[in-house]
Amino acid sequence: MSHQTQQMVMSIIVWAVVFGIFYLLVIKPQNKKEKELKAMRDNLKVGDNVTTVGGMIANVAKVEENTVVLEIGPSRTKVPFEKWAIATVNTKN
């Protein structure tokens, strides 16, 4: 192999290693987190206490395919939200 070919092969190997590390440190954990969020949102049920991505804390009053209806405040005002807007299900103490 010529010197130039060896340099090109080494360059490709270095980039492959960099991409592999990037995948393991960034892409794979992000995919895992997205799967966990989807599972959490798919398992919402009436009565769950949730926090939205905007920081609103409410109780789930109704669950539909892509939306949930949340009860907010002491007046129990019902407001529809897309499921993707649910950030967490709060545990009861």
C-alpha positions in Angstrom: 0.0 0.0 0.0 1.2 3.5 -0.7 1.6 6.0 2.0 -1.4 8.0 0.8 -3.6 5.0 0.8 -2.5 4.2 4.4 -3.4 7.7 5.5 -6.8 7.5 3.9 -7.5 4.2 5.6 -6.4 5.6 8.9 -8.6 8.6 8.4 -11.6 6.5 7.7 -10.9 4.3 10.8 -10.6 7.4 13.0 -13.9 8.8 11.7 -15.6 5.4 12.3 -14.3 5.4 15.9 -15.5 9.0 16.5 -18.9 8.1 15.1 -19.1 5.0 17.2 -18.3 6.9 20.4 -20.8 9.6 19.4 -23.5 6.9 18.8 -22.8 5.3 22.2 -22.7 8.5 24.2 -25.4 10.6 22.5 -27.7 8.8 20.0 -28.3 5.5 21.9 -29.2 7.2 25.3 -31.5 9.6 23.5 -33.4 6.8 21.7 -33.7 5.0 25.0 -35.1 8.1 26.7 -37.6 8.6 23.8 -38.8 5.0 24.1 -39.3 5.4 27.9 -41.3 8.7 27.4 -43.5 7.0 24.8 -44.2 4.1 27.1 -45.0 6.5 29.9 -47.4 8.5 27.8 -49.0 5.3 26.3 -49.7 4.0 29.9 -51.4 7.2 31.2 -54.6 6.5 33.1 -57.4 8.4 34.6 -56.4 9.8 38.0 -52.6 10.1 37.3 -51.0 13.2 38.5 -48.8 14.6 35.8 -46.6 17.6 34.9 -46.7 19.1 31.4 -43.7 20.3 29.5 -44.8 23.8 30.4 -44.7 23.0 34.1 -48.4 22.7 34.8 -49.4 20.1 37.4 -52.8 18.4 36.8 -54.7 15.2 37.1 -55.7 13.1 34.1 -59.5 13.1 33.7 -59.7 11.3 30.3 -57.3 9.5 28.0 -57.7 9.3 24.3 -55.5 8.0 21.5 -53.4 11.1 21.0 -54.7 13.5 23.7 -55.5 13.6 27.4 -57.9 15.9 29.2 -56.4 17.3 32.4 -58.2 18.7 35.5 -56.5 21.8 36.6 -56.8 23.7 39.9 -59.3 23.6 42.7 -62.2 24.4 40.2 -61.2 21.2 38.3 -61.2 23.0 35.0 -60.8 20.5 32.2 -58.3 21.3 29.4 -57.3 19.0 26.5 -53.6 18.4 25.9 -51.6 16.4 23.3 -49.9 13.4 24.9 -46.5 14.6 23.8 -47.0 17.6 26.2 -46.9 15.3 29.2 -43.4 15.4 30.7 -43.7 13.2 33.8 -46.2 11.2 35.9 -45.7 12.3 39.5 -45.5 9.7 42.2 -47.8 9.9 45.1 -46.2 10.4 48.5 
